[in-house]
Amino acid sequence: MSLQSTDQIADLITRIRNAGMVGKTEIRVSTSKLKVAVVDALVKNGYLASYEVEEGKPRGILHVVIANPGEVSRINEIEKISKPGRRVYVAAEDIPTVKSGRGTVIISTSKGLMTGKEAKTNRLGGEVLVKVW
């Protein structure tokens, strides 16, 4: 039986959210370039502690550390915005702000995944993937 989800990012976001709510400090999911890019953006912005990619056959494992031992999760809310049935695209000037600038959005642009601030600076629009604060 396969446990493959149709929406990789929604599955990753749900696992991070659920692990944070029950106090777990780390999760392990199968890896993909898109998942690594999303987790990397969350680590760079301080929402996750770290991550590591473990090579394997046929697919590697993405080991995500949500919070260091003894700490609580830095993520209050994380939500998938663009879904397979309803894609959400924005222009550079219409990129949303989250919680008056205290949160961030991750956007898939023509230059790769980046945060809303980076996309505004580079004047790039794209698909809004994740909202986090």
C-alpha positions, 0 to 999 in steps of 0.5 A: 500500500502506498502512502503517497499524497497527491499534494506533497506540500500540503502533506508536509505542512500538515505534518509540521503543524500536527507535530508542533501541536503535540510537542514533537521536535522533529519529523521525517518525510520522503524528500523532493526538491520542492519539499526541500526548497519549502523547508529551506525557506522556513529554516532561513526565516527562523520558523524551523530549527534545521533540516537534513536530507538522508539519501536512500533508495528509491527515495531519500528522507527529509529529516526536519527539526521543528524545534530544538529539545526543550524549546517550543515550536516557533510556528503559531500557524501554518497554512497551504494557500494554493491548492490543486483545485484552486491555484492562487497567483499574485502580481508583485505589487499584490503580495499579501502581508501576514499579521502586519509583517510578523509572518511571511508567505512563500511564493513560487516565482520564475526564479525559484521559491522565495519569501514575499519580501524577497519577491517584492524586492525582486519585483516578481509575482507567482503562486502563493504556496504557504502562509506562516507566522 
